[in-house]
Amino acid sequence: MKKEILKIALLFLSVTSSSTFAQETLDAFLKDQPIIDMHFHITKGYGDNEIYRHLNVDIDSAKLYWAIEDYKKNNVVLALGGGPLKYAKMYAGAERLFWSGLIFPCTKTVAQDEPCEKEFYSESELREIYQGGNFKSLGESMFNYYGIPPTDVRLEPYWKIAMEYNIPIGIHADSGPPVERVNKEERPNYNPTYANPELLKPILKKYPKLKLYLMHYGGEYSDQSLNLMKEYPQIYCEISAVSMFLPKEVWEPNVKKLFSEGLGDRLMFASDYFGTVRKNIEIIYNLDWLSEEQKRDVFYNNAARFLELSDSEIREHRKKLN
C-alpha cells in the first residue's frame, strides 16, 4: 500500500468523528471566510488512490484536479506547497491558487520525493529557479529527516536565496514521529533533534530578515518555538499534524500559551496531510476560547500579513467567495 494511502488511513483511525459537529454553524461561518493553507505537500499522483484516480487518465493531473476542487469547496484561496522540482513547476503553472516551491532537501531514497533529480541545489541553480517569480515559497524543510542540522553548509544557498527574494520558508519545527516508526530504508539518518528551532539561531543571526514560519507548533518544541518568535517578530507558526495526531490536552495548552504571550496574531491555518483541509478547519473552529475575530485571523488575516499580500490580492481572494 502506498504511503499516501497509509497516511489517510491513519488519519481516519486517529481523529474523532465529526458526526456530532454542528456542520451548519461552520458552513455559515465559512460563507464569506477566505482561507490560506500554509502547508500543502506537492507530490506525484498515486494510481491506487481511490479518491482521485478516476478523474484523469494522467494520475498526476487527477490528483491536482481533486486538490483544486477540494480547496474551492472549503474556501481555500491560496495554498503554499513544496515538492520536487517537476511537481513544484506543475502546480505553479496550474492556477494562481498555489504558491509552490522546493522541499529542501529532497531525498532520492524517498518514494514521496520522486523524482528527486538533485538532493541539494547550488546558489546559482536556486537563483535560476526562483528569480523568475513563478516559485514563491520554500519548504517544508526536511533536513531533520535527511539527518543534518539546519547549519549544514549544503543548506546555506537556500537561506541566502530565500532572504534575497523575500521567500517564505516553512520549517519543520517539531520532533516528528519516533525513530522506530520511520522507514530506515528511505531515511536511514533521520534525526528528530535537528528539528529543534533553537538550531536556527545561527542562521537567523546571519540572515536576520528571513521570513520563517514554524510548522507543527504545539508539540515537543513549543517552548523553543515561542522563544524564537519572541526574538524575531517576522516568525509565525501553524499547528498542523500535532493538532490531529496528538491528544488535545497536549497541544491545546501550548496554543493557549501562544495567545497569552501576545503572539496569537502569528498563528496561521495549515493542513499538511492530503485530503484533511476540512478536518483542520474544524479543529480551529472548535477552539471555543477563541473569538470569532481571532478565528478569522487564523484562517486568513495573519497569513495575509505574513505573506505581505497587497490590497488587490486580498480583494481578489474575497471576490472568489462571491
C-alpha positions as CSV (number, residue, x, y, z in Angstrom):
1,M,0.0,0.0,0.0
2,K,1.3,3.4,-0.9
3,K,2.5,5.8,1.8
4,E,-0.2,8.3,0.9
5,I,-3.0,5.7,1.5
6,L,-1.4,4.7,4.8
7,K,-1.4,8.4,5.9
8,I,-5.1,8.8,5.0
9,A,-6.0,5.5,6.8
10,L,-4.0,6.6,9.9
11,L,-5.8,9.9,9.9
12,F,-9.3,8.4,10.0
13,L,-8.3,6.0,12.6
14,S,-6.7,8.7,14.8
15,V,-9.2,11.5,14.8
16,T,-12.5,11.8,16.4
17,S,-15.5,11.5,14.2
18,S,-17.0,14.9,13.2
19,S,-20.6,13.4,13.1
20,T,-21.6,15.4,16.2
21,F,-20.1,18.6,14.9
22,A,-22.5,21.4,14.0
23,Q,-21.7,21.5,10.3
24,E,-24.4,24.0,9.6
25,T,-22.8,26.5,12.0
26,L,-19.4,26.1,10.4
27,D,-20.8,26.4,6.9
28,A,-22.5,29.7,7.9
29,F,-19.2,30.9,9.4
30,L,-17.3,30.0,6.2
31,K,-19.8,31.6,3.8
32,D,-17.7,34.7,3.5
33,Q,-14.4,33.5,5.0
34,P,-11.4,33.0,2.7
35,I,-8.7,30.6,4.0
36,I,-5.0,30.4,3.3
37,D,-3.4,26.9,3.7
38,M,0.2,27.4,4.7
39,H,1.2,23.7,4.4
40,F,0.5,21.5,1.4
41,H,2.7,18.7,0.1
42,I,3.2,18.7,-3.6
43,T,3.8,15.1,-4.8
44,K,3.2,12.7,-7.6
45,G,-0.2,11.1,-8.0
46,Y,-0.7,7.5,-6.8
47,G,-2.5,5.1,-9.1
48,D,-4.1,3.2,-6.2
49,N,-5.7,6.3,-4.7
50,E,-9.5,5.8,-5.0
51,I,-10.2,9.4,-4.1
52,Y,-9.0,10.9,-7.4
53,R,-7.7,8.2,-9.8
54,H,-10.9,8.2,-11.8
55,L,-10.7,11.9,-12.6
56,N,-8.0,11.8,-15.3
57,V,-6.0,9.1,-17.2
58,D,-2.9,11.1,-16.1
59,I,-2.7,10.3,-12.4
60,D,-0.7,13.5,-11.6
61,S,-3.3,15.6,-13.2
62,A,-6.0,13.7,-11.5
63,K,-4.5,14.5,-8.1
64,L,-4.1,18.2,-8.9
65,Y,-7.6,18.5,-10.2
66,W,-9.0,16.9,-7.0
67,A,-6.9,19.2,-4.8
68,I,-8.1,22.3,-6.6
69,E,-11.7,21.3,-6.2
70,D,-11.3,20.4,-2.6
71,Y,-9.8,23.7,-1.9
72,K,-12.5,25.6,-3.7
73,K,-15.1,23.6,-1.8
74,N,-13.5,24.7,1.5
75,N,-12.9,28.3,0.7
76,V,-9.1,28.0,0.4
77,V,-8.0,30.8,-1.9
78,L,-4.2,30.3,-1.5
79,A,-2.1,27.3,-0.7
80,L,1.7,27.2,-0.1
81,G,3.2,23.9,-1.0
82,G,6.6,22.3,-1.6
83,G,7.8,19.3,-3.6
84,P,10.4,18.1,-6.1
85,L,11.1,20.4,-9.0
86,K,9.0,18.6,-11.5
87,Y,5.8,18.8,-9.5
88,A,6.5,22.2,-8.0
89,K,6.6,23.5,-11.6
90,M,3.3,21.7,-12.4
91,Y,1.4,23.2,-9.5
92,A,3.0,26.7,-10.0
93,G,1.6,26.7,-13.6
94,A,-1.8,25.3,-12.8
95,E,-3.6,28.1,-11.1
96,R,-3.0,31.2,-9.0
97,L,-4.2,29.1,-6.1
98,F,-0.8,27.8,-5.4
99,W,2.4,29.4,-4.2
100,S,4.7,26.5,-4.8
101,G,8.4,25.9,-4.3
102,L,11.0,23.2,-3.4
103,I,11.2,21.0,-0.4
104,F,14.7,21.0,0.9
105,P,16.5,18.8,0.6
106,C,14.6,16.1,-1.3
107,T,15.8,12.6,-0.8
108,K,16.4,10.2,-3.6
109,T,15.5,7.1,-1.5
110,V,12.1,8.5,-0.5
111,A,9.2,7.5,-2.8
112,Q,7.2,10.6,-1.9
113,D,10.1,12.8,-3.2
114,E,10.2,11.2,-6.7
115,P,11.5,12.4,-9.0
116,C,14.3,13.9,-6.8
117,E,16.7,15.0,-9.6
118,K,19.0,16.7,-7.1
119,E,19.0,16.5,-3.4
120,F,20.8,19.8,-2.9
121,Y,20.8,22.8,-5.3
122,S,23.6,25.3,-5.6
123,E,23.2,29.0,-5.2
124,S,23.3,29.6,-8.9
125,E,20.7,26.9,-9.5
126,L,18.4,28.2,-6.9
127,R,18.7,31.7,-8.3
128,E,17.7,30.4,-11.7
129,I,14.7,28.6,-10.3
130,Y,13.4,31.5,-8.1
131,Q,14.4,34.6,-10.0
132,G,11.5,34.3,-12.5
133,G,8.9,34.7,-9.7
134,N,6.9,31.6,-10.6
135,F,8.2,29.9,-7.4
136,K,7.0,31.8,-4.3
137,S,7.8,29.6,-1.4
138,L,10.3,27.2,0.1
139,G,9.7,24.2,2.2
140,E,8.8,22.1,4.0
141,S,12.3,21.8,5.4
142,M,13.4,18.2,5.5
143,F,16.9,18.4,6.9
144,N,16.0,16.6,10.1
145,Y,14.6,13.7,8.0
146,Y,17.7,13.7,5.9
147,G,19.8,13.7,9.1
148,I,21.6,17.0,9.0
149,P,21.2,20.2,11.1
150,P,20.0,23.5,9.5
151,T,23.6,24.8,9.7
152,D,24.8,22.2,7.3
153,V,26.9,24.0,4.6
154,R,24.8,22.4,1.8
155,L,21.7,24.4,3.1
156,E,23.5,27.8,3.0
157,P,22.3,28.6,-0.5
158,Y,18.7,28.1,0.4
159,W,18.9,30.6,3.3
160,K,20.7,33.2,1.1
161,I,18.3,33.0,-1.8
162,A,15.3,33.0,0.5
163,M,16.3,36.2,2.1
164,E,17.3,37.8,-1.1
165,Y,14.0,37.1,-2.8
166,N,11.9,37.5,0.4
167,I,10.6,33.9,0.1
168,P,8.5,32.5,3.0
169,I,10.1,29.3,4.3
170,G,8.2,26.5,6.0
171,I,10.3,24.9,8.7
172,H,9.5,21.5,10.2
173,A,9.8,22.5,13.9
174,D,8.5,19.5,15.8
175,S,10.4,16.3,16.7
176,G,8.2,14.4,14.3
177,P,7.5,10.6,14.5
178,P,9.5,8.3,16.8
179,V,12.7,7.0,15.2
180,E,11.3,3.4,15.3
181,R,8.3,4.4,13.1
182,V,10.4,5.9,10.3
183,N,11.3,3.8,7.3
184,K,15.0,3.2,7.7
185,E,15.5,2.3,4.0
186,E,14.1,5.6,3.0
187,R,15.5,7.8,5.8
188,P,18.5,6.0,7.3
189,N,19.9,9.1,9.0
190,Y,16.6,10.6,10.4
191,N,17.3,12.7,13.5
192,P,14.3,14.4,15.2
193,T,16.6,16.6,17.4
194,Y,17.6,18.5,14.3
195,A,14.1,20.0,14.1
196,N,14.6,21.9,17.3
197,P,14.0,25.6,16.4
198,E,16.9,26.7,18.6
199,L,19.2,25.4,15.9
200,L,18.0,28.1,13.6
201,K,19.6,30.9,15.7
202,P,23.0,30.9,13.9
203,I,21.1,31.2,10.6
204,L,18.9,34.0,11.8
205,K,21.9,35.8,13.1
206,K,23.5,35.7,9.7
207,Y,20.2,36.2,7.8
208,P,18.1,38.2,10.3
209,K,15.3,39.1,7.8
210,L,14.5,35.5,6.8
211,K,10.7,35.1,6.6
212,L,10.2,31.8,8.5
213,Y,7.1,30.0,9.7
214,L,7.4,27.1,12.1
215,M,5.3,24.1,11.2
216,H,3.7,21.8,13.8
217,Y,3.7,24.3,16.7
218,G,2.1,22.8,19.8
219,G,4.3,19.7,20.0
220,E,7.6,18.9,21.7
221,Y,9.5,22.1,20.7
222,S,6.7,24.6,21.5
223,D,8.7,26.5,24.1
224,Q,11.7,26.8,21.8
225,S,9.4,28.0,19.0
226,L,7.8,30.5,21.3
227,N,11.1,31.9,22.4
228,L,12.3,32.2,18.8
229,M,9.1,34.0,17.9
230,K,9.6,36.5,20.7
231,E,13.1,37.3,19.5
232,Y,12.2,37.6,15.8
233,P,8.9,39.3,15.1
234,Q,8.8,38.1,11.4
235,I,8.5,34.4,12.5
236,Y,5.0,32.9,12.5
237,C,3.7,29.4,13.1
238,E,1.0,26.8,12.4
239,I,-0.3,23.7,14.3
240,S,-0.9,21.1,11.5
241,A,-0.4,17.4,12.3
242,V,0.1,17.8,16.1
243,S,-3.5,19.0,16.4
244,M,-4.7,15.9,14.6
245,F,-2.4,13.2,16.0
246,L,-1.6,14.3,19.5
247,P,-4.2,14.4,22.3
248,K,-5.8,17.8,22.6
249,E,-4.6,18.1,26.2
250,V,-1.0,18.1,24.9
251,W,-1.2,20.7,22.2
252,E,-4.0,23.0,23.2
253,P,-2.3,24.4,26.3
254,N,0.7,25.3,24.1
255,V,-1.6,27.2,21.7
256,K,-3.3,29.0,24.6
257,K,0.2,30.0,25.8
258,L,0.9,31.4,22.4
259,F,-2.1,33.7,22.8
260,S,-1.4,34.5,26.5
261,E,2.1,35.6,25.5
262,G,0.7,38.0,22.9
263,L,1.7,36.0,19.8
264,G,-1.7,34.7,18.8
265,D,-1.7,37.0,15.8
266,R,1.1,34.9,14.3
267,L,-0.8,31.6,14.3
268,M,-1.8,30.6,10.7
269,F,-4.0,27.8,9.3
270,A,-2.4,24.7,7.7
271,S,-3.5,21.2,6.7
272,D,-0.2,19.3,5.9
273,Y,-1.8,15.9,5.0
274,F,-3.6,15.5,1.7
275,G,-7.3,15.5,2.0
276,T,-7.5,16.9,5.5
277,V,-8.5,20.5,4.9
278,R,-12.0,20.2,6.3
279,K,-10.8,18.4,9.4
280,N,-8.2,21.1,10.1
281,I,-10.8,23.8,9.6
282,E,-13.0,22.1,12.2
283,I,-10.1,21.9,14.7
284,I,-9.5,25.7,14.6
285,Y,-13.2,26.4,14.6
286,N,-13.8,24.2,17.6
287,L,-11.3,26.2,19.8
288,D,-14.2,27.8,21.7
289,W,-11.9,30.0,23.7
290,L,-11.0,31.9,20.5
291,S,-13.3,34.8,19.5
292,E,-14.8,34.8,16.0
293,E,-12.4,37.6,15.1
294,Q,-9.4,35.5,16.2
295,K,-10.6,32.5,14.2
296,R,-10.9,34.7,11.1
297,D,-7.4,35.9,11.7
298,V,-6.0,32.4,11.9
299,F,-7.8,31.3,8.8
300,Y,-6.7,34.3,6.7
301,N,-5.6,37.6,8.1
302,N,-2.5,36.5,9.9
303,A,-1.2,34.7,6.8
304,A,-2.1,37.6,4.5
305,R,0.0,39.9,6.7
306,F,2.9,37.4,6.9
307,L,2.9,36.9,3.2
308,E,2.6,40.7,2.6
309,L,-0.4,40.3,0.3
310,S,-1.4,43.5,-1.5
311,D,-4.8,45.1,-1.1
312,S,-5.6,44.0,-4.6
313,E,-4.7,40.4,-3.8
314,I,-6.9,40.4,-0.7
315,R,-9.8,41.8,-2.7
316,E,-9.3,39.1,-5.3
317,H,-9.4,36.4,-2.7
318,R,-12.6,37.7,-1.2
319,K,-14.2,38.0,-4.6
320,K,-13.6,34.3,-5.1
321,L,-16.2,33.6,-2.5
322,N,-19.0,35.7,-4.1
